[in-house]
């Protein structure tokens, strides 16, 4: 499960796209200090989006995503889009790799 925790400053839209292998659903829990959207399942090629106060100085001083944070769940982890560099980088590798399921 991926948890997005937030703090309190300017509003930013957070969006996450499920690009996991093998038709895998992404279990997603979005919350801030004063709002909890609960746990949702995002189906393959689907996405979830919410607007929050998410600024964290240590993480965001490079202005990776000042107004729109785009994330993508892939087989090896969660990638984040950096607006000023126009690149997707691996930010959160999975603790263990996803194992393809055997289909009969």
TAVENLIN-V597895 format. One record per backbone hydrogen bond with DSSP energy under -0.5 kcal/mol. CO is the residue of the C=O (numbers start at 0). NH is the residue of the N-H. E is the energy in kcal/mol with one decimal. If there is no record, write none. Layout:
BEGIN
co=[CO:CO]
nh=[NH:NH]
e=[E:E]
END
This chain:
BEGIN
co=[0:1:2:3:6:9:11:12:13:14:15:16:16:17:20:24:25:25:26:27:28:29:29:34:37:39:39:40:41:42:45:47:49:51:51:55:55:56:59:62:63:66:67:68:68:69:70:71:71:72:73:74:75:76:76:77:77:78:79:80:81:81:81:86:86:88:88:91:97:100]
nh=[2:28:4:30:8:53:51:68:49:70:47:18:72:44:23:26:27:41:1:39:3:36:37:31:29:27:41:42:25:45:17:15:13:11:53:58:59:60:62:65:82:12:69:14:70:80:16:73:78:18:76:97:93:73:78:90:91:71:88:82:84:85:86:81:88:79:90:77:99:102]
e=[-0.5:-2.4:-0.6:-2.0:-0.5:-0.8:-2.9:-3.5:-2.3:-2.9:-2.0:-0.8:-2.7:-2.7:-1.5:-0.6:-0.6:-2.9:-1.7:-3.0:-1.8:-2.2:-0.6:-3.7:-1.1:-3.3:-0.5:-0.6:-2.7:-2.6:-2.8:-2.5:-3.6:-3.6:-0.9:-0.6:-3.5:-1.7:-2.5:-0.5:-2.6:-2.4:-0.7:-3.0:-0.5:-2.5:-2.2:-0.6:-3.0:-2.2:-0.9:-1.0:-1.3:-3.0:-0.5:-2.4:-1.9:-2.3:-2.2:-0.7:-0.5:-2.0:-1.0:-2.9:-0.5:-2.6:-0.6:-2.4:-0.5:-0.6]
END
